[in-house]
Amino acid sequence: GGTDEYSRFRHPLSVLEQADGLFRGDDEAGEGLSSYIFPARKRDSANRRRFFWEKKMKKLFGKAWTFLIDRFTGRNAHTFEVRDRIMTRANMMTMSGIVLTTFYLAQYYYGFWLMFIPVVCPLIAGTDGCDGFLADYYNEHSKWGKIMDPVRDRFFTFVLLGNIWVIGGKLVLAPLLAVIGFELLIGIGALILSFVGDVPNVHCVGKIRAAVQWTAGYLIIAQYYWLGFFFIPIAWLVWVMALASVFAYLFYSYRYLLENIEYLSF
């Protein structure tokens, strides 16, 4: 008597917490399990499924799988020290993406080597993954990198949108304005948080948004410069880019309000 209704689950929960901590290498066993909900049977089943698939993928792909999951979810962000360094391998990779984006802008603005535009764009997108890998591998995370990474992403996105405007004209005006507006809101918000000291970590939603937008944009330029016609309508693809921006903006706004709700008063 006198015990709460969940007291009978305490020993199994302790075992699960230890297993989860050992598997993920957390400093404190069981970190993150509080996100699971009662009853304990459902939590136990969810843990078993997650352990099974993570171990299976780690066995198949080794460290590469762990790296991809860590980069996608940001769950290892707390393990890295953020320094005030500028000249790092990761930052140089980010800067190379900015230089390539400038070259891409000059390509379609001045009209030279247009056939190579669908080759240059994947190289720019590749710098987004490579700088994260270098930052993790060499432990070179920096405040400068956290600022320049979204700047490079927005710069590439806007240059890509400019190319799409050149291709589609008034046909894509409405979705282009929607993308530009919401991307500006996201970018300005991230910069403000960075300069006030609350440097935001890259979230998987941002990676999904960038992947969707760049893939849709690449399909547009590849069809235009290589095929000469559109088997997927250009307006559809630009609306997909707009929806990705809207979803990301709503998610970031919701997360910010959720994290700061105790400081807000109405």
Number of C-alpha atoms within 10 A of each C-alpha: 3 4 7 7 7 10 8 11 12 11 10 12 16 13 13 19 20 16 16 20 18 14 14 13 12 15 9 12 19 21 15 12 15 9 8 13 10 11 10 16 12 12 17 16 11 13 17 13 12 12 15 12 11 16 15 12 14 14 11 11 11 12 12 12 15 15 15 13 15 15 20 17 14 14 11 14 15 9 10 13 12 17 13 12 13 15 12 19 16 27 24 16 23 26 19 17 25 21 14 18 25 14 14 24 19 14 18 16 13 9 9 12 11 16 14 14 20 20 12 16 21 13 14 22 21 14 23 20 15 15 25 21 17 18 19 19 12 11 17 25 26 21 19 17 27 19 18 17 23 19 19 22 21 18 16 23 22 19 17 22 22 17 20 22 15 13 16 16 12 10 13 20 14 13 19 22 13 17 23 17 14 20 21 15 12 20 16 13 15 20 19 12 13 17 11 8 10 11 16 14 13 16 14 15 17 19 17 14 19 21 15 19 25 21 15 19 23 20 18 26 23 19 17 18 15 13 10 10 13 13 10 12 12 22 18 13 20 26 19 17 26 25 18 22 26 18 14 21 21 13 14 17 13 12 12 11 13 10 9 10 10 8 7 7 5 2
